[in-house]
Amino acid sequence: MTANAGQIEYWNGPSGEKWVRNQAIMDASLADATAGLLALAAIRPGERVLDIGCGSGETSLLAARTAGQVTGVDISKPLLALARHRAEGVAHLRYVEADAAHHAFAQEHNLLLSRFGVMFFDDPAAAFANIRTAAARGGRLAFVCWRAVAENEYAAMPFGIAKPLMPPLPPADPNVPGPFALSDPDRLRGILSGAGFSTIGIGKLDGVMRMGATAEQAGIQATSLGPTARALAKFDDVVRARVLVAVTDAFRSYPVTDGQITCRLACWLVSAKA
């Protein structure tokens, strides 16, 4: 089987199309994480940036405001199609359909950047070693990834409600490719060190995930995107509808602040020298 085959299939199927339809919602939801990442990256004028797992292109576009050249790489055809559409007219921004774990990169990038795009590798140590080959002399790494599920209310609350309403699930392996695969900071540090990165920094970022203006919007987002959605994909419409009602009801007790219902998010901001 091709390396990362499961993720390639996932992001090129209905799930990838769903993320395309919800691009504006997700970019708004992840605004705190995006701001933290860009502050960490401190992109300098003229730099060459590689945006790993660029998805629909939000971080690539933001990096292009300062950088001299930005290359976004992703495995998802539907998300890259949207990214290219959004980047029309930006001459120094391009996109490549490739698996960053294996792609033969030019050793020319000053910054290796990623917003939630590096947690999906079958062999993360080998993947990060390959990503490191894309760095120019003196290059650096900056990415944001999720901390533990329990610290992320946007994921833990809906899943906790959904779990008793779904047929039993097998025990989860925290290290399998997926959103929370790099949540253990000791494991993460070991992976990066083993891949040849140095001066590794792993710091906490706490913020909020914007879930929508109403309980109905929040319920749809919580059950359509993210960990609960992945679990629900295994079951039929009856189960999904039952979970949606229960999660929506839970959000009715949440306050609306500045027009949004919010949940806590908890991330790692990770930096290193290549």
Buried (B, 14 or more C-beta within 10 A) or exposed (E): EEBBEBBBEBBBEEBBBEBBEBBEBBBBBBBBBBEBBBEBBEBEEEBBBBBBBBBBBBBBBBBBEBBBBBBBBBBBEBBBBBBBEBBEEBEBBBBBBBBBBBBEBEEBBBBBBBBBBBBBBBBBBBBBBBBBBBBBEEBBBBBBBBBBBEBBBBBBBBBBBBEEBBEEEEEEEBEEBBBBBBBBBEBBBEBBBEBBBEEBBBEEBEBBBBBBEBBEBBBBBBBBBBBBBBBBEEBEEEBBEBBBEBBBEBBEEBEEEEEBBBBBBBBBBBBBBB
